[in-house]
Every structure is written in structure tokens, then in C-alpha cells.
Amino acid sequence: MGQTGLKVSRLCFGSLTLSPLQANLGVKEGAGLIAGAMERGINFLDTAELYDNYGYIKEAMKGRPRSSLIIATKTYAYSRKMARESLEKALKEMGLDYIDIFMLHEQESALTLKGHREAMEYFLKAKDKGYIRAFGVSTHHVECVRAATEMEEIQVIHPLVNIRGLGIADGSVEDMLTAIGKAHYRGKGIYAMKPLGGGNLIENPKECFDFVLGIPHISSVAVGIQSVEELETDIAIFENRPVDPGTESALSARRRRLLIEPWCEGCGSCVSVCSQGALYLKDGKACVRQELCILCGYCAVRCKNFFIKVV
């Protein structure tokens, strides 16, 4: 991964989907899924303080060498105090003595990076002391990728990229690919997020994965996984082999739903574009009538903050 010295699997286990924010699997079940992925050769996992799933990772790592899993986590910390608390929380709750990649979560531009400078400096000192192996940023913004490319202290960039550009906040797929290419050229380690557009592109997973895997500058792709069937399907596609018919049938039979994140700002853009009448505003938030939703994903396109997912 860039100049970090980290060697990661092409498939990164995205752990948001198994967390309390989405599938809310039990700790034992979620840990078992992570352990199963590791047994299949996946050595890279993406999490965040927000996901509230450090306990799953600690359980999955029991009896395993620390080097068996490269762990990336993220924080919204912007002060030294908040950064220290985030690092201490991650180390304690995952039972680790270091974090492989620690990132600032959802950065937008050079301006937001400047606003997080105090936290950044704390993490860089923690890196010098061995508590962090690499420092980076996650982002939905092309401008942030450009800004991070110019900052020597940022080693890893975790950008949103998918075949339709769903969720890119300030440009097109082509803009993002150009920025990623320049970042790679400057030695940044890059792993992609949201190849399925937050679940909104789930109907054509192979096409979506093939697109992102075909980008030569990306070391790994984080894919949200919340079931054995999803894990098996993802591995098969990444290995360019047919998906087992039984697994595919079980996955197709699973009922999915539209999830609107609790931090929805209630702008109403999604409501105005829903031809099914499935969305409405209540108490300043968008809500969904699941029985009317056809999971077309048009609402997600209209959400400027990418708060709408299919889970």
C-alpha cells in the first residue's frame, strides 16, 4: 500500500455493515464472520470509532497473532485531547498495542484538513512512538484527495469511488480517478470505499467490483460484509470465478431495506424524487415506508451527504 510498507489483501473487510449502525450482529456472530474472512486470506479490515464495533474485532483476534490483521480505523477528532481519547479508545477496546492505519474521518478539503491540524499532529507523534504505523484520511471529496496528495504526512487515502460516482460530493468519477492517479504517483497508499454505492448498486456486483479492481492505483477495496453469503460472493468475484449457485440464491432471497442514517439533515431532496411515495419528512428527518420502497436508489443519488444506503 503505497510507501507504508503494509501488504494488504485486495479485498478489505468493511465492518460498518455488521455493526450496531446497520445489521447489528451479536459480537460472537460478527467476530465469527471476521475470523472466517481471515481464514480465507483477508488480512485487512476497515472500521471507525463511529461504528462502535471494536469489541467484535477484539473477539475475532483472540488467539491470533497481532500481525494477522491489518486494521484501519477513523475518527472525527480535531483537537489533541479528542485525538488522544480516540487512540486510547481504539487500543483499549480492540485490545491492541498499535493501530496499523489511523485516519481522519470524512475530510472534505484543504480547509477541513487545516481545521484538524492539532489532531493530525498528535497522531503523527503517536506514529513516531509506534502506536500508529501509518496516518491517513477518508473522504467522499475529490478536493480532499487533491489536498492530501500535497501533504507529505498523509500516507494513506481512503476515497469513495464506484462505477457511477454515487456519493462523490464534488465531482465526477473521472475527476476522482484523475486525483487518485496523481496521489498514487506521489506514493500514497490508496484503498477504495463504497464500490457498490452504499448498497445502491447491489444488482450488478461483478460489474461494480470489476470496475474498481481495474483501477491500477488502488491497493485494496473495502466492501461491507454482514453475512457468510456476502463474504463468499465477494471472494468469488475478487478471485474471478463463478459464484456458487446456492450462495447466490441465498443472497438473492435475503430481504434488503433502505436505511436513512440518523444524522439526516431533512433537506427533502430524496422525498421529491421518490416516485413510489415511500419517503416522507417527519420531525426534520427523512423517513421511509419500507413496504412501498422498491430499492431503486434514485433517492441516494439526490442525497448530497450520502446518508441513504441499502442494507
C-alpha positions in Angstrom: 0.0 0.0 0.0 1.9 3.0 -1.3 5.0 3.7 0.8 3.6 2.4 4.0 5.3 -1.0 4.0 1.9 -2.6 4.6 0.9 -5.6 2.4 -2.9 -5.9 2.2 -5.3 -8.2 0.6 -7.2 -6.9 -2.4 -10.5 -7.4 -0.5 -10.7 -5.3 2.6 -13.4 -6.4 5.2 -15.7 -3.3 5.6 -17.1 -3.7 9.1 -19.7 -0.9 9.1 -22.4 -3.3 7.9 -22.2 -5.8 10.7 -22.1 -3.0 13.4 -24.9 -1.6 15.6 -25.5 1.1 13.0 -26.7 -1.4 10.3 -27.1 -5.2 10.7 -26.4 -5.1 14.5 -25.0 -8.6 14.6 -24.1 -10.0 18.0 -20.5 -9.8 19.0 -19.9 -13.5 18.7 -21.6 -13.7 15.3 -19.8 -10.6 13.9 -16.4 -11.8 15.3 -17.0 -15.2 13.7 -17.6 -13.5 10.3 -14.3 -11.6 10.7 -12.5 -14.7 11.7 -13.9 -16.6 8.7 -12.7 -13.8 6.4 -9.2 -14.1 7.9 -9.2 -17.8 7.4 -10.0 -17.2 3.7 -6.9 -14.9 3.3 -8.4 -11.5 4.0 -5.8 -9.7 6.2 -7.2 -6.1 6.0 -10.2 -4.7 8.0 -11.7 -1.2 7.9 -13.5 0.2 10.9 -14.1 3.6 12.6 -14.8 4.9 16.1 -18.3 5.8 14.9 -19.1 2.2 14.0 -19.0 1.1 17.7 -17.7 -2.4 16.8 -14.2 -2.5 18.3 -15.4 -5.4 20.6 -16.1 -7.5 17.5 -12.6 -7.1 16.3 -11.1 -7.8 19.8 -13.1 -11.1 19.9 -12.0 -12.1 16.4 -8.4 -11.5 17.2 -8.4 -13.8 20.3 -5.6 -16.4 20.0 -4.3 -14.8 16.7 -1.0 -13.1 16.2 -1.3 -9.3 16.0 0.3 -9.3 12.6 -2.5 -11.5 11.1 -4.8 -8.5 10.6 -4.1 -5.0 9.3 -6.6 -2.7 11.0 -7.6 0.8 9.7 -9.8 3.0 11.9 -11.1 6.5 11.7 -12.0 9.4 13.9 -13.7 12.8 13.7 -11.3 14.2 16.3 -10.0 17.7 15.6 -8.2 18.6 18.9 -5.2 17.0 20.6 -7.5 15.9 23.5 -10.0 14.3 21.2 -7.3 12.6 19.2 -5.7 11.1 22.3 -9.0 9.8 23.5 -9.8 8.3 20.1 -6.4 6.5 20.0 -6.7 5.3 23.6 -10.2 4.0 23.0 -9.2 2.1 19.9 -6.2 0.5 21.5 -8.1 -0.5 24.7 -11.4 -1.7 23.1 -9.6 -3.7 20.4 -7.0 -5.0 22.9 -4.1 -3.8 20.7 -0.7 -2.3 21.3 -0.8 -0.4 17.9 -3.1 0.5 15.1 -1.9 -0.1 11.5 -3.7 2.9 9.9 -5.3 5.8 11.8 -7.3 8.2 9.7 -9.3 11.4 10.0 -12.8 10.5 9.0 -14.7 12.1 6.1 -12.4 15.0 5.3 -13.5 17.4 2.6 -10.7 19.8 1.5 -7.5 21.6 2.5 -9.6 23.8 4.7 -11.1 20.9 6.8 -7.6 19.3 7.0 -6.3 22.6 8.4 -9.1 22.6 10.9 -8.0 19.2 12.1 -4.3 20.1 12.3 -4.0 19.7 16.0 -5.3 16.2 15.9 -3.1 15.4 13.0 0.0 16.5 14.8 -1.0 14.3 17.8 -1.4 11.3 15.5 1.9 11.9 13.8 3.7 12.0 17.2 1.9 8.8 18.2 3.2 7.3 14.9 6.7 8.2 15.9 6.2 6.4 19.2 5.0 3.3 17.4 1.3 3.4 18.4 0.3 4.0 14.7 2.0 2.6 11.7 0.5 4.9 9.0 -1.6 8.0 9.0 -4.3 8.9 6.5 -7.7 10.4 5.6 -11.0 9.1 4.4 -13.1 11.2 2.1 -16.0 11.4 -0.3 -14.5 14.5 -1.9 -12.2 14.9 -4.9 -10.8 18.1 -3.4 -9.6 16.3 -0.3 -7.7 13.7 -2.4 -6.0 16.5 -4.2 -5.1 18.3 -0.9 -3.9 15.1 0.8 -1.7 14.4 -2.2 0.3 17.5 -1.5 0.8 16.7 2.2 3.8 14.6 2.9 2.5 13.5 6.4 -0.6 11.8 4.9 0.4 8.3 3.8 -3.0 6.7 3.1 -6.1 8.0 1.3 -9.4 6.2 1.5 -11.6 7.7 -1.2 -15.1 6.9 -2.4 -15.2 5.5 -5.9 -17.6 3.4 -7.8 -18.7 2.9 -11.4 -21.5 5.6 -11.2 -19.7 8.0 -9.0 -22.6 7.6 -6.5 -21.7 9.6 -3.3 -18.8 11.6 -4.7 -19.6 15.0 -3.3 -17.8 17.4 -5.6 -17.1 15.9 -9.0 -17.4 13.0 -11.4 -15.9 9.5 -11.5 -13.3 10.8 -14.0 -12.3 13.6 -11.6 -11.9 11.2 -8.8 -9.8 8.8 -10.9 -7.5 11.6 -12.0 -7.0 12.7 -8.4 -6.3 9.1 -7.3 -3.8 8.6 -10.1 -1.8 11.6 -9.0 -1.9 10.6 -5.4 -0.6 7.1 -6.3 2.1 8.7 -8.4 3.2 10.7 -5.3 3.5 7.4 -3.2 0.2 7.5 -1.4 -1.4 4.2 -0.4 -5.0 4.1 -1.6 -7.8 1.8 -0.8 -11.3 2.4 -2.1 -14.7 2.5 -0.4 -18.3 2.1 -1.5 -17.7 0.1 -4.7 -21.4 -0.8 -4.5 -22.5 2.7 -3.8 -23.7 2.0 -0.3 -25.7 -1.0 -1.5 -27.5 1.0 -4.1 -25.7 -0.8 -6.9 -26.1 -4.2 -5.5 -27.9 -5.6 -8.5 -24.7 -5.7 -10.5 -21.9 -6.5 -8.0 -19.5 -8.1 -10.5 -19.6 -5.1 -12.9 -19.1 -2.8 -10.0 -16.2 -4.8 -8.5 -14.5 -5.3 -11.9 -14.6 -1.5 -12.4 -12.9 -0.7 -9.1 -10.5 -3.6 -9.3 -9.5 -2.4 -12.8 -8.2 0.9 -11.4 -4.4 0.2 -11.2 -3.7 2.8 -8.5 -5.8 1.1 -5.8 -4.3 -1.5 -3.5 -7.5 -2.7 -1.8 -11.2 -2.3 -1.9 -13.3 -2.1 1.3 -16.6 -4.0 0.9 -19.2 -4.0 3.6 -19.9 -7.6 4.7 -22.6 -8.8 7.1 -23.2 -12.4 6.2 -21.3 -15.6 5.2 -23.1 -15.4 1.8 -21.8 -11.9 1.1 -18.3 -13.0 2.1 -18.3 -16.0 -0.2 -19.8 -14.0 -3.1 -17.2 -11.2 -2.7 -14.3 -13.6 -2.6 -15.5 -15.4 -5.7 -15.9 -12.2 -7.7 -12.5 -10.9 -6.5 -10.9 -14.2 -7.5 -12.7 -14.0 -10.9 -14.6 -17.3 -10.5 -18.3 -18.1 -10.6 -20.4 -17.6 -7.5 -21.7 -20.8 -6.1 -25.4 -21.1 -7.2 -26.6 -21.9 -3.7 -24.8 -19.0 -2.2 -26.1 -16.7 -4.9 -29.7 -18.0 -4.4 -29.5 -17.5 -0.6 -28.2 -13.9 -1.1 -30.8 -13.0 -3.6 -33.6 -14.3 -1.3 -32.4 -12.0 1.5 -34.8 -9.1 2.1 -33.0 -5.8 1.9 -34.2 -2.4 3.1 -33.5 1.2 2.7 -31.5 2.8 5.6 -31.5 6.5 6.2 -28.7 7.5 8.6 -29.8 9.1 11.8 -27.8 12.2 11.0 -30.1 13.1 8.0 -30.5 16.8 7.7 -34.0 16.7 6.4 -33.4 18.7 3.2 -36.2 16.8 1.4 -34.3 16.2 -1.9 -34.8 12.4 -1.6 -38.6 12.8 -0.9 -39.1 15.0 -4.0 -37.5 12.4 -6.3 -39.3 9.2 -4.9 -42.0 8.2 -7.5 -43.3 5.5 -5.1 -44.2 7.8 -2.3 -42.0 5.8 0.0 -40.2 8.7 1.5 -41.5 11.5 3.8 -40.3 14.0 6.3 -41.0 13.7 10.0 -39.5 15.8 12.8 -36.9 17.2 10.4 -35.7 13.8 9.2 -36.4 11.7 6.1 -38.3 8.5 6.8 -39.1 5.5 4.6 -42.2 3.4 4.2 -40.4 0.1 3.6 -43.5 -1.6 2.1 -43.5 1.0 -0.7 -39.8 1.2 -1.4 -38.5 -0.6 -4.5 -34.8 0.0 -3.7 -34.3 1.9 -7.0 -31.5 4.0 -5.4 -32.7 7.3 -7.1 -33.0 8.9 -3.6 -29.4 8.1 -2.8 -28.3 10.0 -5.9 -30.1 13.1 -4.6 -28.6 12.9 -1.1 -25.7 15.4 -1.1 -24.3 13.8 2.1 -24.7 10.2 1.1 -26.8 9.3 4.1 -29.0 6.8 2.2 -27.9 3.1 2.0 -29.4 -0.2 1.0 -28.6 -2.9 3.7 
